[in-house]
Amino acid sequence: MSAGCASLEICEPVPLDVETAAEVARADPEPAFAGTESGNLTAAEQHLIVAAHPLAAEAGLEILRAGGSAVDATIAAQLVLNLVEPQSSGIGGGGFLLHFDATSGTTLAYDGRETAPMGASENLFLDDAGNPLDFHVAVESGRSVGVPGLLAMLELAHSEHGTLSWQQLFASAISLAERGFAVTPRLHNLLVEYEAEHWSPAAREYFYPDGGAVPVGDWLRNPAFADTLRWIATGGANVFYRGEIAEAIVAAASDEPLPGVLGDADLAAYIAFAKPPVCGTYRSYRVCGMGPPSSGGIATLQILGMLEEFDMKAYRPNDPDALHLFAEASRLAFADRALYLADDRFLPVPTTGLLDPPYLESRADMISRRCSMGTAEAGTPPGALMLAQPTPQIEPSGTSHISVVDSAGNAVSLTSSIETAFGSRRWAADFLLNNQMTDFQFQPRDDAGRPVANRIEPGKRPRSSMAPTLVFDRDGDLYAVLGSPGGSRIIGYVAQSLIGMLDWQLGPQQAVALPHLTNRNGATDLESATGLAAFAPDLAARGHEIRLVPMASGLHAILVADDTLLGAADPRREGVALGD
């Protein structure tokens, strides 16, 4: 029986809190979905890139114009993002990349996720009494730094799909690092939020030169980072994982407070690799995403698979019935995610079972149209192991996304991250290091000693929510390229945009601008300062606990329509779509 319903499906209403009730009182009673086919939308006939900062998109477009591939453009844009959007991603972190080869029709998923040092134990984030460390203390510790994987992954993808030289892809980032760029309001505001005292001395000197956050519009130069990029451009990723840069990374991770266990051998041993994506059907489309250690592809496909049992096309984008169904499917997907998803090189993840159509149909049967089920329990898909239920843990938002289609029809969807905003706040060779080890479960076992799937183990890659996505039509032709930052809310952002484009036939700009609803198997979160607040009473009456929260997604999408590329950037951030 659903937790929020009686046997006759009479819901137990959940009272709205004072803050939510106040916003509901101010809300537009007839909210329409946000977004139009204007603003950040770009139409192109040859090639197109959507990235989180105009300078990064311009760098990628320059490469496309020079005859570069989608992978080439992605690398050039990502290197610039390291400089101009340091809060989100960079060579001190990792990522996942999906590549579609238009000639062969094949799709590959590239894994550049960080790894745990070989000296790490499952008790890495426990104190002497066996209790989990405070999350924010762990983030700023040396223990949070995993072996960065982004550069190795990009080099691997370039070796297989690049057309221009590796060195050529570094030119824009090197030039910008030397001459500088104007600090944006987003970067400045985040620096103010995170405060100077929480940074390593070298990072503090760069971002807080006079004791305060570098002001909006100030010119920020990083010539030392230009030198780091020159070494990598000349020597390849090898000079990052061995030698002076690697030594600087190890030294930064070894500093107080709470020095980490990262060593030179950990960097030298890092390997990126390619594998098949996880794919499933939704209506007449084929949707492909990233498999373990990311939960993004599987959870997104689970949400879609459950909602396929409902006529989503019959609803308006902000119909409360559609919002309710989406929240309930999300609850069920996140229940499975928490129990089963982890690095599948260390334990069997029941990927096939989690995406098995009869299993998803049985999960969809648990969804009541009238009442929320409350907290969902994980199911038992075919092939499932008996694992310990993890304790709830903070999963902060961060990350960046790039979508590209080149003139040959090849496509890239790259989501990259250093985890929280500004990662560990530790500085090595003039870039920030990740705190991705905090994506592992701090409490590795339950009271009975049973292991949690996403516990820390030497060489293991932490579970992620990143969900780079490619969509193909019934003929197998590329239809859409998308992804988003946003921590564990990435899954909801991507799934919601897919429903917008595939069920409601919204253009990409309308789809990425939809007001957000997410549910991670707890409260149903509605994006604040949008018309969704007007639906809070309806959802509360169905048994949803409602929270109104900001949701700064950074969705970047490309839609292939009638041989024209339509690119859309999320209006919540600074991204743009550029093409010709």
C-alpha positions in Angstrom: 0.0 0.0 0.0 1.3 3.5 -0.8 2.6 5.2 2.4 0.5 8.3 1.9 -2.7 6.6 1.0 -5.4 4.6 2.8 -6.9 1.5 1.2 -9.4 3.6 -0.7 -6.7 6.0 -1.9 -7.8 8.8 0.4 -4.6 10.9 0.7 -3.2 12.2 3.9 -2.4 15.9 3.1 0.9 17.3 4.2 0.7 20.8 5.6 2.7 23.5 3.8 5.4 25.1 5.8 5.1 28.9 6.5 7.7 29.9 3.8 6.1 27.7 1.1 2.6 28.9 2.0 3.7 32.5 1.7 5.1 32.0 -1.7 2.0 30.1 -2.8 0.0 33.1 -1.8 2.0 35.3 -4.1 2.1 32.9 -7.0 0.5 33.3 -10.3 -2.6 31.0 -10.2 -2.2 30.1 -13.9 1.6 29.7 -14.4 2.8 28.9 -17.9 6.1 27.1 -18.5 9.1 29.3 -18.9 11.1 29.8 -22.1 10.5 30.7 -25.7 12.3 29.9 -28.9 14.5 33.0 -28.6 17.2 34.2 -26.3 19.9 31.5 -26.1 18.6 29.5 -29.0 20.9 29.2 -32.0 20.1 27.5 -35.3 23.0 26.2 -37.4 23.3 24.1 -40.6 26.9 22.9 -40.2 28.0 22.6 -36.6 27.0 23.8 -33.1 28.4 23.9 -29.6 26.6 24.8 -26.3 28.8 25.5 -23.3 28.6 27.2 -19.9 30.5 30.3 -20.7 30.6 32.4 -23.9 34.4 32.3 -24.1 34.4 28.5 -23.9 31.7 28.3 -26.6 33.7 30.6 -28.8 36.8 28.5 -28.4 34.9 25.4 -29.4 33.3 27.2 -32.4 36.7 28.3 -33.6 37.9 24.7 -33.6 34.8 23.6 -35.5 35.3 26.3 -38.1 38.9 25.1 -38.5 37.6 21.6 -39.5 37.9 20.1 -36.0 35.7 17.3 -34.8 33.1 17.4 -32.1 35.7 15.9 -29.7 38.3 18.6 -30.7 35.8 21.4 -30.0 34.8 19.8 -26.7 38.4 19.7 -25.5 39.1 23.3 -26.5 35.9 24.5 -24.7 36.6 22.4 -21.6 40.1 23.8 -21.2 38.7 27.3 -21.3 36.0 26.4 -18.8 38.8 25.4 -16.4 39.9 29.0 -16.5 36.7 31.0 -16.7 34.3 28.7 -14.7 36.8 27.2 -12.1 34.0 26.6 -9.7 32.5 23.8 -11.8 35.1 21.7 -13.6 38.7 21.4 -14.8 41.7 19.2 -15.2 41.8 18.7 -11.5 38.6 16.7 -11.8 36.9 14.2 -13.9 34.0 13.6 -16.3 32.0 11.3 -18.5 31.7 11.7 -22.3 29.3 10.1 -24.8 30.5 10.1 -28.5 28.4 9.4 -31.5 30.3 8.5 -34.7 28.1 9.4 -37.6 30.1 7.3 -40.1 29.8 4.0 -38.2 26.6 4.8 -36.3 28.2 3.7 -33.1 28.1 5.3 -29.7 30.8 5.0 -27.0 30.8 6.1 -23.4 34.2 7.4 -22.0 34.9 7.1 -18.3 37.2 9.8 -16.9 35.9 9.5 -13.3 38.3 10.1 -10.4 39.6 7.1 -8.5 40.3 6.5 -4.8 44.0 6.3 -3.9 45.3 2.8 -3.3 46.0 3.8 0.3 42.4 4.6 1.0 40.3 2.5 3.4 36.6 2.3 3.7 37.0 4.2 7.0 38.5 7.2 5.3 35.7 9.6 6.3 35.1 8.2 9.8 36.6 9.8 12.9 38.4 7.8 15.7 35.1 6.9 17.3 33.8 5.5 14.0 31.4 8.4 13.3 31.2 10.1 9.9 33.1 13.3 9.6 31.2 16.5 9.1 30.6 16.7 5.4 32.1 20.2 4.9 35.1 19.3 7.0 35.6 16.3 4.7 35.3 18.4 1.5 38.1 20.7 2.6 40.4 17.9 3.7 43.1 16.3 1.6 41.2 13.0 1.9 38.5 14.4 -0.5 40.9 14.5 -3.4 40.7 11.6 -5.9 43.0 10.9 -8.8 41.8 13.4 -11.6 40.6 11.6 -14.8 39.5 14.3 -17.1 42.7 14.8 -19.1 43.3 11.1 -19.6 39.7 10.7 -20.9 40.0 13.7 -23.3 43.3 12.4 -24.6 41.8 8.9 -25.2 38.7 10.4 -27.0 41.0 12.6 -29.1 43.2 9.7 -30.1 40.1 7.9 -31.5 38.0 10.8 -32.8 40.2 13.9 -33.1 41.1 15.5 -36.5 43.2 18.5 -35.4 46.4 18.2 -33.4 46.3 18.0 -29.6 48.4 21.1 -29.3 46.0 23.2 -31.4 43.2 22.6 -29.0 45.1 24.4 -26.2 45.6 27.7 -28.0 42.5 29.6 -26.8 42.9 28.5 -23.1 46.6 29.4 -23.1 45.9 32.8 -24.7 43.0 33.6 -22.2 45.1 32.5 -19.2 47.8 34.9 -20.2 45.7 38.0 -21.1 42.9 37.4 -18.7 39.1 37.5 -18.7 36.4 39.5 -17.0 35.0 38.0 -13.7 31.3 37.3 -14.1 28.6 37.9 -11.5 28.2 34.1 -11.0 31.8 33.5 -10.3 32.0 36.6 -7.9 28.9 35.6 -6.0 30.1 32.1 -5.4 33.4 33.3 -4.2 31.6 35.6 -1.7 29.5 32.6 -0.6 32.4 30.3 0.0 34.6 32.8 2.0 38.4 33.1 1.8 39.3 31.3 5.0 38.2 28.0 3.7 40.8 28.0 0.8 44.4 26.8 0.6 46.8 29.8 0.6 47.7 29.7 -3.1 44.0 29.5 -4.1 43.2 32.3 -1.7 45.8 34.6 -3.2 44.4 34.0 -6.7 40.6 34.4 -5.9 40.8 36.8 -3.0 43.8 39.0 -3.9 43.0 41.8 -1.4 41.2 39.7 1.2 37.9 40.0 -0.6 36.4 38.1 -3.6 37.7 39.4 -6.9 35.1 41.9 -8.1 32.7 41.6 -11.0 34.3 42.9 -14.2 37.9 42.7 -12.8 40.4 41.2 -15.2 41.6 37.8 -13.8 44.9 36.5 -15.3 46.6 33.2 -14.6 49.8 33.1 -16.6 51.2 30.2 -14.5 48.2 28.1 -15.6 49.2 29.0 -19.2 52.6 27.4 -18.5 50.9 24.2 -17.1 48.7 24.0 -20.3 51.8 24.4 -22.5 53.5 21.5 -20.8 50.4 19.3 -21.4 49.9 20.5 -24.9 53.5 19.5 -25.8 53.9 16.4 -23.7 50.3 15.0 -23.6 48.4 13.8 -20.6 51.5 11.9 -19.5 53.2 15.0 -18.2 50.1 15.6 -16.0 50.2 12.1 -14.4 54.0 11.9 -14.0 56.5 14.6 -13.0 56.1 18.1 -11.6 52.4 18.5 -12.1 51.7 15.1 -10.4 54.1 16.0 -7.6 52.2 19.3 -7.1 48.8 17.5 -6.9 50.2 15.0 -4.3 51.7 17.8 -2.3 48.4 19.8 -2.2 46.4 16.7 -1.2 48.9 16.0 1.5 48.6 19.4 3.2 46.7 19.9 6.5 43.9 19.8 7.5 43.3 16.1 7.4 46.0 15.2 4.8 45.0 12.7 2.2 46.6 9.4 1.1 47.1 10.3 -2.6 50.5 9.3 -3.9 52.6 9.6 -7.1 51.8 6.0 -8.0 48.1 6.6 -7.9 48.4 9.3 -10.6 50.8 7.2 -12.7 48.4 4.3 -12.7 45.3 6.1 -13.8 43.5 4.8 -16.8 40.5 6.2 -18.7 38.5 3.8 -20.8 35.6 3.5 -23.3 32.7 1.1 -23.0 29.1 0.8 -24.4 26.6 3.3 -23.1 23.4 2.2 -21.3 20.4 2.6 -23.6 16.7 2.1 -23.5 13.6 3.0 -25.5 11.1 5.7 -24.7 8.1 5.9 -27.0 9.7 5.7 -30.5 13.1 7.0 -29.4 16.3 5.4 -28.2 17.9 7.1 -25.2 21.5 6.5 -24.3 23.4 7.5 -21.2 26.3 6.8 -18.9 26.4 3.6 -17.0 28.2 2.8 -13.7 29.9 4.3 -11.8 27.5 7.0 -12.8 23.9 6.5 -11.7 22.7 9.2 -14.2 22.0 7.0 -17.2 20.3 4.2 -15.4 18.1 6.5 -13.1 17.1 8.6 -16.1 16.1 5.6 -18.1 14.2 4.2 -15.1 12.2 7.4 -14.7 11.3 7.3 -18.4 10.6 3.6 -18.4 8.1 4.0 -15.6 6.4 7.0 -17.1 6.0 5.2 -20.4 3.2 3.4 -18.7 1.3 6.8 -18.5 0.0 9.0 -21.3 2.3 12.0 -20.5 1.4 13.5 -23.9 -2.1 14.1 -22.6 -0.8 16.7 -20.0 0.3 20.2 -20.2 4.0 20.8 -19.1 2.9 22.1 -15.7 -0.1 20.0 -15.2 -0.2 18.9 -11.5 -1.0 15.3 -12.6 2.2 15.2 -14.7 4.2 16.8 -11.8 2.9 14.2 -9.4 3.7 11.2 -11.7 7.2 12.5 -12.4 7.9 12.9 -8.7 6.7 9.4 -7.9 8.7 7.8 -10.7 11.7 9.8 -9.4 11.2 8.4 -5.9 11.3 4.9 -7.1 14.4 5.4 -9.3 16.3 7.1 -6.4 15.4 4.2 -4.1 17.1 1.8 -6.5 20.0 4.2 -7.1 20.8 4.4 -3.4 20.9 0.6 -2.9 22.4 -0.7 -6.1 24.5 1.9 -8.0 28.3 2.0 -7.6 31.4 1.2 -9.5 30.6 -2.1 -11.3 34.2 -3.1 -11.5 34.0 -3.8 -7.7 30.6 -5.4 -7.5 27.9 -6.6 -9.9 25.5 -3.8 -10.5 22.2 -5.2 -11.8 22.0 -2.8 -14.8 20.1 -5.1 -17.0 17.6 -5.9 -14.3 17.1 -2.3 -13.3 16.2 -1.5 -16.9 14.2 -4.7 -17.5 10.8 -3.6 -19.0 8.7 -6.0 -16.8 10.6 -4.8 -13.7 9.9 -1.1 -14.6 6.3 -2.0 -15.4 6.0 -3.5 -11.9 7.5 -0.4 -10.4 5.1 1.8 -12.3 2.2 -0.2 -11.0 3.1 1.1 -7.5 2.4 4.7 -8.6 -1.0 6.0 -7.6 -2.4 8.8 -9.7 -4.0 10.3 -6.6 -1.6 9.8 -3.7 2.1 10.0 -3.0 3.7 6.8 -1.8 6.0 8.8 0.5 9.4 7.3 0.9 9.9 4.5 -1.6 11.7 1.3 -1.0 14.2 -0.2 -3.4 12.9 -3.0 -5.6 14.4 -6.4 -6.3 15.4 -6.4 -10.0 16.7 -9.5 -11.7 20.3 -10.1 -10.7 20.2 -8.0 -7.5 22.6 -8.6 -4.6 21.7 -8.3 -0.9 23.3 -5.0 0.1 23.1 -2.7 3.1 20.8 0.4 2.9 23.0 3.5 3.0 22.4 6.3 5.3 21.3 9.7 3.8 24.2 11.9 2.8 24.7 15.4 1.4 25.1 15.5 -2.4 26.0 19.0 -3.4 25.5 20.6 -6.8 28.4 21.6 -9.1 29.6 20.5 -12.5 29.4 21.7 -16.1 28.1 20.4 -19.4 29.0 20.7 -23.1 27.0 19.6 -26.1 28.5 19.5 -29.6 27.5 18.4 -33.1 30.1 18.8 -35.9 29.7 19.3 -39.6 30.0 15.5 -40.2 27.2 14.8 -37.8 29.4 13.5 -35.0 28.2 14.4 -31.5 29.6 14.8 -28.0 27.8 15.1 -24.7 30.3 15.8 -21.9 29.5 16.3 -18.3 32.6 17.2 -16.2 33.1 18.2 -12.6 35.3 18.9 -9.6 32.3 18.1 -7.4 31.2 20.9 -5.1 31.7 24.5 -6.2 35.5 25.0 -6.3 36.1 21.4 -5.3 38.4 20.9 -2.3 39.5 24.5 -2.6 43.1 23.1 -2.9 45.4 24.5 -5.6 48.0 22.6 -7.5 50.0 23.8 -10.6 47.5 26.8 -10.7 44.2 24.8 -10.9 41.7 23.6 -8.4 41.6 20.0 -7.2 38.4 17.9 -6.9 36.7 16.7 -3.7 35.1 13.7 -5.5 35.9 11.2 -2.8 33.1 12.7 -0.8 30.7 11.2 -3.4 31.5 7.8 -1.6 29.2 6.8 1.2 31.0 7.9 4.5 29.4 5.0 6.5 30.6 1.9 4.7 28.6 -0.7 6.5 25.3 -1.1 8.4 25.0 -2.1 12.0 25.0 -5.8 11.0 28.3 -5.3 9.1 26.8 -5.6 5.6 28.6 -3.5 3.0 27.2 -0.5 1.3 27.6 -0.6 -2.5 29.1 2.8 -2.8 31.6 2.5 0.0 35.2 3.6 -0.5 37.7 1.0 -1.7 41.2 1.4 -3.1 41.1 2.2 -6.8 37.3 2.4 -6.9 35.4 5.2 -8.7 32.7 7.0 -6.7 29.1 6.9 -7.8 28.1 10.0 -9.8 24.8 11.5 -11.0 26.2 12.9 -14.2 24.0 12.1 -17.1 25.3 13.1 -20.5 22.6 11.9 -22.9 22.2 11.2 -26.6 18.8 10.5 -28.2 18.1 8.8 -31.5 14.9 8.7 -33.5 13.0 5.6 -34.8 15.4 5.4 -37.9 18.5 5.5 -35.7 19.4 9.1 -36.6 20.7 11.5 -34.0 17.9 13.5 -32.5 19.2 15.3 -29.4 22.3 15.9 -27.3 21.9 17.1 -23.8 23.1 17.1 -20.2 23.3 19.3 -17.1 25.2 20.1 -13.9 23.4 20.1 -10.6 24.6 17.3 -8.3 22.1 14.5 -7.8 19.3 16.7 -9.2 21.0 16.3 -12.6 18.9 13.1 -13.1 15.6 15.0 -12.6 16.7 17.9 -14.8 17.7 15.7 -17.7 14.6 13.4 -17.4 12.3 16.4 -17.3 13.9 18.0 -20.4 13.6 14.7 -22.3 9.9 14.5 -21.4 9.5 18.1 -22.6 11.1 17.4 -26.0 9.9 13.8 -26.6 6.4 13.9 -25.1 5.3 17.5 -25.3 7.3 18.3 -28.5 8.8 21.4 -27.0 11.7 23.1 -28.7 15.0 22.7 -26.9 14.9 26.2 -25.4 11.5 25.7 -24.0 12.5 22.3 -22.6 15.6 23.4 -20.8 13.8 26.5 -19.3 10.9 24.4 -17.8 10.5 25.2 -14.1 12.0 22.3 -12.2 10.5 19.7 -10.0 12.8 17.1 -8.5 12.3 14.3 -6.0 15.2 12.3 -4.6 13.0 9.9 -2.5 12.2 12.5 0.0 10.6 15.9 -0.2 9.2 17.1 -3.6 11.3 20.2 -4.5 9.7 22.9 -6.6 11.9 25.5 -8.2 11.4 28.8 -6.3 10.6 32.0 -8.0 8.7 30.2 -10.7 5.0 29.5 -11.2 5.3 26.0 -9.8 4.5 27.4 -6.3 0.9 27.6 -7.4 0.7 23.8 -7.6 2.1 23.3 -4.1 -1.3 22.9 -2.4 -2.5 20.3 -5.0 0.7 18.3 -4.5 0.6 18.6 -0.7 -3.0 17.4 -0.8 -1.7 14.2 -2.5 0.7 13.6 0.4 3.9 15.4 -1.0 6.1 17.2 1.4 6.9 20.4 -0.5 10.0 22.5 -0.5 10.6 25.6 -2.6 14.3 25.8 -3.4 16.5 27.5 -6.1 17.6 25.1 -8.8 20.4 26.5 -10.9 20.6 23.8 -13.5 22.9 24.3 -16.5 21.1 22.3 -19.2 22.7 22.5 -22.6 20.8 20.8 -25.5 21.0 20.4 -29.2 18.1 19.2 -31.3 18.5 17.9 -34.8 15.5 19.0 -36.7 15.1 18.8 -40.5 18.9 18.9 -41.1 19.1 22.0 -38.9 20.8 22.1 -35.5 18.9 23.9 -32.7 21.0 24.7 -29.7 19.7 25.9 -26.3 21.5 27.1 -23.2 19.8 27.1 -19.8 18.8 30.7 -18.9 19.7 30.1 -15.2 23.4 30.3 -16.0 25.8 32.1 -18.3 25.9 29.5 -21.2 25.4 30.1 -24.9 24.8 28.2 -28.0 27.0 29.1 -31.0 27.1 27.7 -34.5 27.0 28.4 -38.2 
